[in-house]
């Protein structure tokens, strides 16, 4: 099995006896020069990228530019087209329309070259459960073509930097969800790819593990690895350098989190409401210019469009209370955009 064929390997019932059998072909001459050439400003660049499945348009005219060394988030609800976009960028799916390059290679004409130069961590657990943590890393090091002379040292390095040393002999199938994700990330970066794709990497992972996972993502990015990830957790969007909002297969907005928020021109405030919170919320929701009303225990939070003062609105709705301004979040901006799209004729 080559590294190109194993970009997203499926787990087998057993991989014992298979370790070390596959070796990736050596990189083609000039590959490093091509990827790092001065003419390539973006490690990922697409223009009007589209993908159809019969009559279903899963991705519609997606244009992205991902700079080297940044953490780029692709956000959207389930079924928005995030995973399909990732699979096209990895060279796994052929686009139905548009164009794109990844690490300097055309996604339609040179998918195998792309597969050799990227790491890809899928949504589902894709390690071999009957192998230990170290055996999985050894196996993927061989699949991704890490030279035999440096393979052992590279595996030891990854075990150390990812905090997996104490679990090196534990079977992958017995790990908790958070540790499984950590091993999967280590396996997908064992060959030190310049670009790493993460498809909803923290889905179903507990908050403590999520924080540890994000610390590792930022460590990789600080070392020069570009990370492109999909998520539907809006709080994770604020951890990215830049992001794109995708809904129904097309991009609603793209840029730095703070710039996306600013363009939506929203304001927010909150107030303590000990009694009749539901009735007050309904009253506030019916006011002109209100985009969202949410409950957080006894706290009522309102998000409004430009031209409306949220503090004055809440003060009128809750006499005697003292509303305070609140920070507008990426989630506020995304929910506002989605609702506007859904209400559009």
Number of C-alpha atoms within 10 A of each C-alpha: 14 17 25 24 15 16 24 19 18 13 14 12 9 11 16 11 7 9 16 13 10 17 19 19 14 10 12 8 8 8 15 13 10 14 17 13 11 8 9 17 14 17 21 21 21 21 15 15 22 25 23 15 9 7 6 8 15 20 28 22 17 23 18 20 18 21 18 20 20 21 24 25 28 26 25 25 17 12 13 20 26 27 22 21 22 21 18 21 28 27 23 20 16 17 21 16 17 16 18 24 22 26 25 24 21 19 25 20 12 14 21 20 22 23 25 23 25 26 27 26 24 23 16 14 18 17 26 22 21 19 20 20 29 23 21 25 28 21 21 27 29 24 26 31 21 22 15 13 8 10 18 14 11 20 22 16 13 19 20 13 12 15 13 19 15 10 16 19 13 17 17 24 16 12 16 12 16 21 20 20 26 19 26 24 23 25 27 24 25 24 23 19 17 21 24 25 24 22 22 20 24 23 16 11 17 12 11 9 17 19 14 14 21 16 12 17 20 18 13 20 19 13 11 16 22 26 24 23 24 27 22 20 15 18 12 18 26 17 16 20 16 22 25 25 26 25 24 20 22 22 21 17 19 18 17 18 20 14 13 21 20 15 10 18 13 23 25 24 22 24 20 19 18 10 9 9 17 13 10 15 20 11 11 21 18 11 12 11 16 21 21 17 18 14 15 9 10 13 15 22 22 25 27 25 18 13 10 17 17 27 20 14 18 24 16 13 14 17 8 8 13 13 22 16 15 16 12 19 21 22 17 20 23 23 15 18 16 18 11 12 13 10 7 7 5
